[in-house]
């Protein structure tokens, strides 16, 4: 077993020997899903932004924008405003999603890229007040899945987003796990999965990294936007945002 250093402050084990599921294990699955990453990778590269690059924005203090306004065609399912999350409680007073302007603009581009190929985004979480981070830490003090509020998280800065893929009809596609599944199956290197789920995970990662987002290894749904390092931690409640 080898390890890799992650920016959440601890060493996370990586298991290079994880076995991919056999055809018998997986059962039937659509051929299109199995081949989607290979077929679309070249097309994404033709969209004018190489992998890992992002549009250049002028340096400025963090400015949070509401995603429903910036990208009205992106589906929102704000899990922490419901009981459908790992706490079992609605910890947000209202279902709203905010991101720093640069991240929101990049997400608009991701959505446009995916629409070209019949997919779209559904967002589960964005900016998260520090007070909510403290609630999460009191329930699950594990830095693989919940950032220590003493340091603050990317979410607390408006620089992180949790999301998934949907098809052209807005239905969630098969992914490795549900949101907030804090098991090894949620890790990006876990391969004992249906081929369709692996393909969708890879497609989401390709689309996001193509526009400047950084994938987080233990959670397939979590992406950070570049430039978070020196940004302040915020604690403005969602129902108090302008």
N, C-alpha and C positions, 0 to 999 in steps of 0.2 A: 504494500500500500504506500503510495506517495502522497505528498501534501502540496497544496498551493496556497500562497498567502493572499488573502482577500482583504479588501479595504474596510471591512467591518470590524477589524481588530483582533482576528483570531485565525488559526490555521484550520482549514476545512479539509477533511480527508477526501481524496479522490481515488476511485477504484477503477483503474484502467482495465481490469479483467472482467468487468461486468459483462454477462452474456446477453447477447441479443436474443430475443424470443425466436423460436423456430416457427416455421410455417404452421406446424401442427398446434403450437401454443396459441398463435394469433387467431387462427380461423380466417374466414373470408374478410376481405377488405377491398375497397375500390382501388383499381389500378392507377387512376388519376392521382389519388392522394399519395400513393407510394412514389410516384415519379415527379411530383409537383416541384420539389426543390431543384432538381436537375434541369427541368424544363424552364423554370422561371429565373434561375440565377443570372443567365446571360441577359435576359430581358431587363432585370433590375439594373444591371450595370449600364444599360443603354439609356437609363432615365436621367443621366447627367450628373450623378453624384456617386463617386466610387465608395466601396465599403469602408466604413470608419470615418468618412468625411461628413461634414455638415455645412449648411449654409453659414456664411460669416455674418455675425451681428456685431454692431458696435457695443463696446464695453459700457455697461450701465448698471446701476444698483438693481437688485431683484425687483421685478414688477410682476405681480401675480395677475393672471387674466382668467376669466371663467371659461372653461372649455366648452360649455354649452353655447356660448356666444362666439368664441373663436372658431369652433368646428361643430356646427349644429348637426352635421350628418354623422358624427361619431356617436355610437350608442353609449349611454351611461347606465351603469348598474352599480351604484355606489354601495358596496356591500356593508360598510360600517355604519350606514344609516338604516340598516336592517338587522335582523337577528341571524342572517345567513353569513356568519363569519366565525372565526375561532373563539371569540369571546362568548358567543351565544346571545349577545345583547346589542342593541342599537346604541353605539357610542358617539355617533354624530347626530346633532339635533335636526339636520336637514341634509337632503341628498344633493350636494353641490360638489363640483370638482374644479380646483384651481391648479395652475402650473405657472412657472415663470414664463414670460412672454416667448423667450427663445425656444423653450421646450414645446410650448403649445404650437408655435409656428412649424416646428419640425414635425410634430405629430400630424398636423394638417397635410404635410407632404407625404408622410407615411400612408395616410388614409387614401390620398390620391393615387399613389403608387399601387396600393393593393386593389383599389377599385378597377384598375386597368385589367386585372386578372380575376375579377369576380369575387374578391374578398373585401373585408372591412375590419374595423376595430370595435371592440367593446371594452370600455374602461371601468375598472373596479375601484380605483383610488388614485389620488394625486397628492396635492398638498395635505399634510396632516398636522394639526396643532400639537405642540409639545405636550400639552396636558393629556392628550389622548395617547401619545407615545408612552407616557408614564403609566397609564392604565394597562397598556399592552405588556410593558416590562414587568409589572406586578403579577401578571398572569403567566407569562412565558419569558423568563429571564435567560434567553438563549440567543446569543448574538448571531447565530446562523440565520435566524428567522425574525428577530426583533432587535433593532438597534438600541443600545444603551442610551437612555435619555440624557445621561450625564454628558454624552458626546453629541447627541442629536443625530437624526437620520437624514438621508437625502429627502425623504418625504417632508420632514419638518422645514426644509428649505425651499420646497416647491420644485425640486429637481428630480423627483422620482415619480414613476407612474406604474401602476399594476394594470395589466390588460390581457385580452385574449383575441383570437380571430373569430370572425363570423363569416358566413357565406353571403351570397348576394341577397338572400331573403332575410338576413339579420339573425340567423340561427347560429348559435355557438357550434363550432366544429370540434371534433374529438381532439382532446389534448391529453398529456400524460396523467394529469390529476385534476380534481377541482381546485379552485382558488383556495388558498389558506390550508392546503394539505402539507403539513410540515413533516414530511417523511422523505426518505431517500429517493422515492419515485419522482419527486418534484425537481430533483437536481438535473441540470442540463446534460450531464454525462451519463445519466441513467438510460440504459438501452433495452432493458427487458420489458418492452412495451409493444403494442400493436404498431405496425409499420405506418399506418395512417397518422397516429399520434406523433410519432417521431418526425414525419414529414411536415406536419402542421407546426410543430415546435420550431423546426429549422426554418420554415418559411417566415414565421413571425420574427425570429431573431435576425434573419437576413434583411427583412424590410426595415426593422428598427435600427440596426447597426448601419445600414446604408444611409441613414439620415442623422447619424451622430449620437445615437443612444448606446449605452454601455450595458450589456446583459449582466445580471447577477447570478452567479453559478448555482447556488442552492435552490433558486426559485425560477421556474421557467417564465412566470408572468411578470417578473420585476425587471424594470430597466431604469437606469439613471441617465440623466443628460449631462453632457460635459460642462465643466466650469463650476461645479458645486463646491469645490474645496474651501474657498475662503468666504462663502456666503453665510449670512446670519441664520440662526435657528429662530423660527417664528412661533408664536402661540396665540394667534388671533382665531377665535372660534369661527366656524364656517357660517353661522347665522349672523355674524357681525361683519363679514366681508362686504365691501362696497360692490 
